[in-house]
Amino acid sequence: MKNYRVAILGCRGRGRAAALAYHAHPRTEVVALCDLVSERLETLGEEIGVDARFGDLDEMIRQTQPDIVAIPTGTEFHYELALRVLGHGVHIDIEKPICTNLEEADEVVALAAQKGVRIAVHHQGRLAPHLQAAHRAFAEGRIGKLLYMYTRDKGYYGGLGIMNIATHKVNMMLKFGGPCRSVSAVALTDGHLITPDDVVQSPLGMGTIAGEYITATLHFDDNLTAGLLQHRLPGSTDTTASVIEFYGTEGRLLYRGGNSWWLPQPHFLPDGQHDAWEPLEPICPEHYDPDSTAAVDDYCYVEDYVQALDTGREHECSGTVGLHVLEVLMGIFEAGAYGRRVELPQADRQHPLLRWRAEQGLDAPAPVARDHVQWLKNEDQRLGRSQAATK
């Protein structure tokens, strides 16, 4: 069986996570690292024993001939870097979301198809062992017919949460429900429905966003719907709040981070006259070492890429799936802006919030601080608040 050569483009937090996963997997070898900051190159290179370190991605690809280039960079750089790497005819592993808008994502997916190479979008949660366990229980019919899905998240500013954590949750729901057909949403900022003036540039380089508090409904085939809540919460972000639940005619499934449970009946009754939630056994490759420095979700994501390339199939988090996730996200923004249901896929691929502003004679919003904490302070000042009361 072929071993796959991997190069890492970007050596910060997510780059290190990707490198550790590819380094740990028995069928992949990290052959090169690339970053503009030499200290990051040296630190990660020493950690995983990679001497081939570059400041130029094209030179890295020419010299080391990787099969896969991982692009765990800020979202605002995905479009340019993906096109450059795909131009070499190399498979890519790109951090989520695939791009900041549909026009860019369409071009990236089209170029990959033209070059005959694969895209994997790093929605590692879809391959997480406990989500796999929940999906197996679903496929075995243990909750009956799926009626409804619900998710809430850590408490980021709503629009940032849509482009950040919600990308994972939407992809998880697609695994259970299939393609999303339409989206409805209510988006509020400072207690009122968003206006074009509430359209802002995101921190962390995630593009154009709007809404502190976003509540969306996703519509799937066979009368299946899903609720998605992205509300800015007070204080520090709450990682325990990030959950997804699946409601069926005969039971329920709950997934939160490193755990999943099955309730063998559709309603939970706190009076003791029911069966309790039952923990599910995770599904993980036998060759994963729990003592490894590689995160298990990232390792399982790498495993699926290896299996996909072995058999000529798409990664479970393929470019096409990543593009559809972005369609859902853009649909939420459009539904919140215009107050109407948005059918998917969109015929108009322009960013809906920029289109909305342009219709009101407004230019694109001004550049903002990339730092998340400073951005929140500036946004509170824009809204006339004396100090940031929420995260």
C-alpha positions in Angstrom: 0.0 0.0 0.0 1.2 3.5 -0.9 2.4 5.8 1.8 1.4 9.4 1.2 3.9 12.4 1.4 2.4 15.4 3.1 3.6 19.0 3.3 2.2 21.5 5.9 1.6 25.0 4.8 1.3 27.1 7.9 2.8 26.0 11.3 0.6 27.8 13.9 -1.9 25.9 16.1 -4.0 24.2 13.5 -0.9 23.5 11.4 0.7 21.8 14.3 -2.4 19.7 14.9 -2.4 18.6 11.3 1.3 17.9 11.3 1.0 15.7 14.5 -1.9 13.7 12.9 -0.1 13.1 9.6 3.1 12.3 11.5 1.4 9.8 13.7 -0.5 7.9 11.0 1.4 4.9 9.7 0.5 5.6 6.0 1.5 9.3 5.8 4.8 11.0 6.2 5.3 14.8 6.7 8.1 15.6 4.3 8.2 19.4 4.4 7.0 22.5 6.3 6.4 26.0 5.1 5.8 29.2 7.0 6.9 32.8 6.7 7.9 32.9 10.4 11.2 31.0 10.9 10.6 30.4 14.6 7.4 28.4 13.8 9.3 26.4 11.2 12.1 25.5 13.6 9.8 24.7 16.5 7.5 22.3 14.6 10.3 20.9 12.5 12.2 19.9 15.7 9.1 18.5 17.3 8.3 16.1 14.4 11.8 15.7 13.0 11.3 17.4 9.6 14.4 19.1 8.2 12.9 20.3 4.9 11.7 23.8 5.9 10.6 26.5 3.4 9.4 30.1 3.2 8.0 29.6 -0.3 5.3 27.1 -1.0 6.0 26.7 -4.7 9.7 25.9 -4.0 8.6 23.5 -1.3 6.3 21.6 -3.7 8.9 21.5 -6.5 11.7 20.2 -4.2 9.7 17.7 -2.1 6.9 16.5 -4.5 4.2 15.9 -1.8 1.0 14.0 -2.5 -1.0 16.2 -0.2 -0.5 19.8 1.0 -2.3 20.8 4.1 -3.4 24.4 4.3 -4.2 25.1 7.9 -4.0 28.9 7.6 -6.4 31.8 8.3 -9.6 31.6 6.1 -8.8 34.8 4.3 -5.7 33.1 2.7 -7.4 29.9 1.6 -8.5 31.0 -1.8 -5.1 32.2 -3.0 -3.1 29.4 -1.4 -5.5 26.7 -2.6 -5.2 27.9 -6.2 -1.4 28.0 -6.0 -1.2 24.5 -4.6 -3.8 23.0 -7.0 -1.9 24.6 -9.8 0.8 22.0 -9.1 -1.7 19.2 -9.4 -1.5 18.2 -5.7 -4.3 17.1 -3.4 -5.1 19.6 -0.7 -6.3 19.4 2.9 -7.8 22.9 3.6 -8.9 24.2 7.0 -12.6 25.0 7.4 -14.4 26.9 6.1 -13.2 26.3 2.5 -13.3 30.0 1.7 -14.9 33.2 2.9 -17.5 33.3 0.0 -19.0 31.1 -2.6 -17.4 32.7 -5.6 -14.0 31.8 -4.3 -15.0 28.3 -3.2 -16.6 27.6 -6.6 -13.3 28.4 -8.3 -11.3 26.3 -6.0 -13.5 23.2 -6.4 -13.6 23.7 -10.2 -9.8 23.9 -10.4 -9.4 20.7 -8.4 -11.8 18.9 -10.8 -9.9 20.3 -13.7 -6.6 19.0 -12.3 -8.0 15.7 -11.3 -7.0 16.0 -7.6 -9.0 15.8 -4.4 -9.9 18.4 -1.8 -10.5 17.5 1.8 -11.9 20.3 4.0 -10.8 20.0 7.6 -14.2 19.4 9.3 -12.5 16.8 11.6 -15.6 16.6 13.8 -17.5 14.7 11.1 -15.0 11.9 11.5 -14.8 12.1 15.3 -15.0 8.6 17.0 -18.0 9.5 19.1 -19.9 11.1 16.2 -19.2 8.0 14.2 -20.7 6.0 17.0 -23.8 8.1 17.1 -24.2 7.7 13.3 -23.8 4.0 13.5 -26.6 3.9 16.1 -28.7 6.0 13.8 -27.9 3.8 10.8 -28.9 0.7 12.8 -32.3 2.3 13.4 -31.9 2.8 17.1 -33.8 6.1 17.1 -36.3 5.3 14.4 -37.1 7.9 11.8 -35.0 11.1 12.2 -37.4 14.0 12.8 -35.3 16.9 14.0 -31.7 18.0 14.8 -30.6 20.8 17.1 -27.2 22.4 17.9 -25.9 25.3 19.9 -22.3 26.4 20.4 -19.7 28.1 22.5 -21.1 31.6 22.6 -19.1 33.5 20.0 -20.5 36.6 18.4 -23.2 35.0 16.3 -21.8 35.8 12.8 -18.4 34.7 13.8 -19.8 31.5 15.2 -21.5 30.9 11.9 -18.2 31.0 10.0 -16.3 29.3 12.7 -17.8 26.5 14.9 -21.1 26.2 12.9 -19.1 24.9 10.0 -18.5 21.7 11.9 -22.1 21.4 13.2 -23.6 21.9 9.7 -21.3 19.2 8.3 -22.3 16.8 11.0 -26.0 17.4 10.3 -25.3 16.8 6.6 -23.9 13.4 7.5 -27.3 12.4 9.1 -29.7 14.4 7.0 -28.2 14.6 3.5 -28.2 17.9 1.5 -29.8 21.0 3.0 -32.5 22.3 0.7 -33.3 25.7 2.2 -32.6 27.9 5.2 -34.6 30.4 7.3 -33.1 32.6 10.0 -33.5 35.5 12.4 -30.4 37.6 13.0 -30.3 40.3 15.7 -27.7 42.8 16.7 -28.1 44.9 19.9 -31.7 43.7 20.2 -32.9 44.6 16.8 -33.1 42.9 13.4 -29.9 43.4 11.6 -29.6 46.3 9.2 -27.0 46.9 6.5 -25.0 49.0 9.0 -24.6 45.9 11.1 -22.7 44.1 8.4 -19.0 44.1 9.5 -15.8 42.4 8.7 -15.1 39.4 11.0 -12.1 39.0 13.3 -9.8 36.1 12.6 -10.0 36.7 8.8 -13.3 34.9 8.3 -14.9 37.4 5.9 -18.0 39.4 6.1 -20.6 38.7 8.8 -23.6 40.2 10.6 -25.6 39.4 13.7 -24.8 38.9 17.4 -27.6 36.5 17.9 -28.6 34.1 15.1 -31.3 31.5 15.2 -31.6 29.4 12.0 -33.8 26.6 10.7 -32.4 24.2 8.1 -34.8 22.2 5.9 -33.9 18.8 4.5 -35.7 16.1 2.5 -38.4 13.9 4.0 -39.8 16.7 6.3 -36.5 16.7 8.3 -35.6 20.1 9.9 -32.8 21.3 12.1 -32.3 24.2 14.5 -29.0 26.0 14.8 -28.3 28.6 17.5 -25.4 31.0 17.4 -25.8 33.5 20.3 -23.2 35.7 21.9 -23.0 34.6 25.5 -21.7 36.6 28.5 -18.3 36.0 29.9 -15.9 33.4 28.6 -17.0 31.2 25.8 -18.5 28.0 27.2 -17.1 24.9 25.5 -19.6 22.7 27.3 -22.4 24.5 25.5 -21.3 23.1 22.2 -23.7 20.1 21.6 -25.7 18.5 18.8 -28.8 16.4 19.4 -30.7 14.1 17.0 -34.4 13.4 17.7 -36.1 10.4 16.3 -39.5 8.7 16.5 -38.1 6.0 18.9 -35.1 7.6 20.6 -32.5 10.4 20.7 -28.8 10.8 20.2 -26.6 13.4 21.9 -23.0 14.3 20.9 -20.8 16.6 22.8 -17.1 16.7 22.1 -15.5 13.5 23.2 -18.7 11.7 24.2 -22.0 10.5 22.7 -25.1 8.9 24.2 -28.3 7.1 23.1 -31.7 7.6 24.8 -33.8 4.5 23.9 -37.0 6.5 23.8 -38.0 9.8 22.2 -38.6 11.8 25.4 -36.4 12.3 28.5 -38.5 12.2 31.7 -36.7 13.4 34.9 -38.9 11.3 37.2 -36.9 8.1 37.0 -39.6 6.2 35.1 -37.6 5.7 31.9 -34.4 4.3 30.6 -31.3 6.4 31.2 -29.0 7.9 28.5 -26.6 5.1 27.5 -23.0 6.0 26.5 -21.9 4.8 23.1 -18.5 3.2 22.3 -16.4 5.3 20.0 -15.3 4.1 16.6 -11.6 4.6 16.1 -8.9 3.0 13.9 -7.2 0.1 15.7 -3.8 1.6 14.9 -4.5 4.9 16.7 -2.3 5.2 19.8 -4.2 7.0 22.6 -0.8 8.1 24.0 0.1 9.8 20.8 0.3 13.6 20.6 -2.1 13.5 17.7 -5.7 14.5 18.5 -8.0 11.5 17.8 -10.4 13.6 15.6 -7.6 14.8 13.4 -6.2 11.3 13.2 -9.5 9.8 12.0 -9.8 12.6 9.5 -6.3 11.6 8.1 -7.4 8.0 8.1 -10.3 8.8 5.8 -8.1 10.7 3.4 -5.8 7.7 3.2 -8.7 5.4 2.5 -10.2 7.8 0.0 -7.0 8.1 -2.0 -6.4 4.3 -1.8 -9.8 3.7 -3.4 -10.2 6.7 -5.6 -13.2 8.1 -3.8 -13.8 11.5 -2.3 -13.0 12.3 1.3 -16.1 12.3 3.5 -15.4 16.0 4.0 -14.7 16.6 0.3 -14.5 19.9 -1.5 -18.1 19.5 -2.7 -19.3 18.9 0.9 -17.3 21.9 2.1 -18.8 24.0 -0.6 -22.3 22.9 0.4 -21.5 23.8 4.0 -20.6 27.3 2.9 -23.8 27.5 0.9 -25.7 26.8 4.1 -23.7 29.5 6.0 -24.3 32.1 3.3 -27.9 31.1 3.2 -28.2 31.9 6.9 -26.8 35.3 6.4 -29.0 36.0 3.4 -32.1 34.8 5.2 -31.3 37.0 8.2 -30.7 40.0 6.0 -33.7 39.8 3.7 -36.1 38.1 6.1 -37.0 35.3 3.7 -36.3 31.6 3.2 -33.3 30.9 0.9 -33.4 28.0 -1.4 -30.1 26.0 -1.9 -27.9 26.0 -3.8 -27.9 29.7 -4.5 -28.1 30.9 -8.1 -26.4 34.2 -7.1 -23.0 33.3 -5.7 -22.1 36.8 -4.5 -21.7 37.3 -0.7 -25.3 38.1 0.3 -24.3 40.7 2.9 -22.2 42.6 0.5 -25.0 42.5 -2.0 -27.4 43.8 0.6 -25.1 46.7 1.5 -24.6 47.5 -2.2 -28.3 47.7 -2.8 -28.4 50.4 -0.1 -25.6 52.3 -1.7 -23.0 51.2 0.8 -19.5 50.0 0.1 -18.0 46.9 1.7 -17.4 47.4 5.5 -14.1 48.8 6.6 -11.1 46.6 7.6 -11.1 45.6 11.3 -8.8 44.3 14.0 -8.0 40.6 13.3 -7.5 40.0 17.0 -10.8 38.5 18.5 -10.7 40.3 21.8 -9.9 43.7 20.3 -12.5 43.2 17.7 -15.2 42.6 20.4 -14.2 45.8 22.2 -14.4 47.8 19.0 -17.8 46.3 18.1 -19.2 47.1 21.5 -17.9 50.7 21.0 -19.7 50.8 17.6 -22.9 49.8 19.3 -22.5 52.5 21.9 -21.6 50.2 24.9 -19.3 51.6 27.5 -17.4 48.3 27.9 -17.5 44.8 26.6 -20.0 42.9 28.7 -20.0 39.7 26.7 -17.5 37.5 24.9 
